């Protein structure tokens, strides 16, 4: 394979890696925003429920469980 052909394929690989890196950066930004929204929506959803009346570790554990359940359900929905 000639040097120019090798260089062509190397450039194509670099372009592809650059695109993947950009997609990952976009995903990271969306994760940050969605995490904030998830926290806000969980707080809204548990307001005036039995969860809202929990204290300390019980409250923290319930919120953690809800967060994990939401993420699991979203993952299941989009990865069928």
N, C-alpha and C positions, 0 to 999 in steps of 0.2 A: 504494500500500500504506500502510495506516495506521501510525502510530507504534507502537501497541500490537502490531501484527502483526510489525513489524520487530524490536521488542524481544523478542518471543517467539522468533523465529528466531535472534536473536543469543544469547539465553540457551541455546537448544538447542545451538548451535555451541560455546559455552563449556563446557557440560556434556560434550559429546563430546570436546573437546580435553582436558579434565580427566581423563576416563576413559583416554584414550590415554596421557597423561602418567603416570598411575598404573600402567598396564600396563607402560610402559617402565621405570619405577622397580623394579617387581617383577622384570622381566627382568634388569635390571642386578644386582640382589641374587643372583638365581639364577646368573648368569654368574660372579660372584665365587666362590660356593660350588662350582660345577662346575669352575672353573679349579683350585681347590685339590684337589678330588677327582681331577681328571685328572692333575695333577702326582704325587699320591700313587700313583695306580694305574699310571702309567707307571713310576715308580720301582720299584714292586712287580713289574711285569711284566718289567722288564729285569734284575732281580736274578739273578745266576748265568747270564747269557747272554753272547753275544759283545759285545753293546752295553755291558754292565757292565765289560768288560775294556778298553774304549776309554779314551783319555786326552784331556784338554784339548778342543781345538776339535772333534776327531772325536766325542767323547762328546756335546758340546753340539749339534753338527750332527745327530747321530742322534736325540737327544731331540726336537729341533725338527722333524725329519722325521716322527717318530712322532706328535707332537702335531698337526701339520698333517694327517696321514693320518686320524687319529681324527676330527678336526673335519670333514674332507671327507666321510668315510663317514657321520657323523651327519647332515650337511646333505643328503646324497643320500638317506638313509633317510627323512627327514622332509619332503622337498620333491619327492617323486615326482609 
